[in-house]
């Protein structure tokens, strides 16, 4: 929400959907992130989201290995 709210101040018409694809490593850290879909049309939002997702920590996946996640975020005002 922070990423969208920050850019919304610059562009009050901002809205859309970002689907973030990220990989959870065996230790629970996020090893990679990328916007899979971005209809917001403001690169600053998806860049900010990538940074936020990179800092997330999850429980270690059961049985080890990697977990690939696609997480949709819809922004509107």
C-alpha positions as CSV (number, residue, x, y, z in Angstrom):
1,X,0.0,0.0,0.0
2,X,2.9,2.4,0.8
3,X,4.2,2.2,-2.7
4,X,0.9,3.0,-4.3
5,X,0.0,5.8,-1.8
6,X,3.3,7.5,-2.4
7,X,2.8,7.6,-6.2
8,X,-0.9,8.5,-5.9
9,X,0.2,11.9,-4.4
10,X,1.9,12.6,-7.7
11,X,-0.8,11.2,-9.9
12,X,-4.3,11.2,-8.4
13,X,-5.7,9.1,-11.4
14,X,-3.3,6.2,-10.7
15,X,-4.8,2.7,-10.5
16,X,-4.5,-0.8,-11.8
17,X,-3.2,-4.2,-11.0
18,X,0.3,-5.5,-10.4
19,X,1.0,-9.3,-10.1
20,X,4.3,-9.8,-8.3
21,X,6.1,-13.1,-9.0
22,X,8.6,-14.0,-6.3
23,X,10.5,-17.0,-5.2
24,X,10.8,-18.1,-1.6
25,X,14.2,-19.8,-1.0
26,X,14.8,-22.8,1.3
27,X,15.7,-20.5,4.2
28,X,12.4,-18.4,3.9
29,X,14.1,-15.4,2.3
30,X,12.8,-14.0,-1.0
31,X,15.5,-14.8,-3.6
32,X,13.9,-13.1,-6.7
33,X,11.0,-10.8,-7.5
34,X,9.6,-9.4,-10.7
35,X,6.3,-7.8,-11.8
36,X,4.5,-10.4,-13.9
37,X,1.6,-8.1,-14.8
38,X,1.6,-4.3,-14.4
39,X,-1.4,-2.3,-15.6
40,X,-0.7,0.6,-13.2
41,X,1.5,2.3,-15.8
42,X,3.9,3.8,-13.3
43,X,7.2,2.0,-13.0
44,X,7.9,3.6,-9.7
45,X,5.1,1.5,-8.1
46,X,6.4,-1.9,-9.3
47,X,10.0,-0.9,-8.5
48,X,9.0,0.0,-5.0
49,X,7.0,-3.3,-4.6
50,X,10.0,-5.3,-5.8
51,X,12.1,-3.8,-3.0
52,X,9.4,-4.4,-0.4
53,X,9.0,-8.1,-1.5
54,X,12.7,-8.6,-1.4
55,X,12.8,-7.7,2.3
56,X,10.0,-10.2,3.2
57,X,10.8,-13.2,5.3
58,X,8.6,-16.4,5.2
59,X,8.7,-19.6,7.2
60,X,11.1,-22.2,5.6
61,X,9.2,-24.2,3.0
62,X,8.4,-27.7,4.2
63,X,10.8,-30.2,2.7
64,X,13.1,-27.5,1.6
65,X,13.3,-26.4,-2.0
66,X,11.9,-23.3,-3.6
67,X,8.3,-21.9,-3.7
68,X,7.3,-19.7,-6.6
69,X,4.4,-17.4,-5.9
70,X,2.3,-15.0,-8.0
71,X,0.6,-12.5,-5.8
72,X,-2.0,-10.0,-7.3
73,X,-2.4,-6.5,-5.9
74,X,-5.2,-4.3,-7.1
75,X,-4.9,-0.5,-6.6
76,X,-7.8,1.9,-6.8
77,X,-8.8,5.1,-5.0
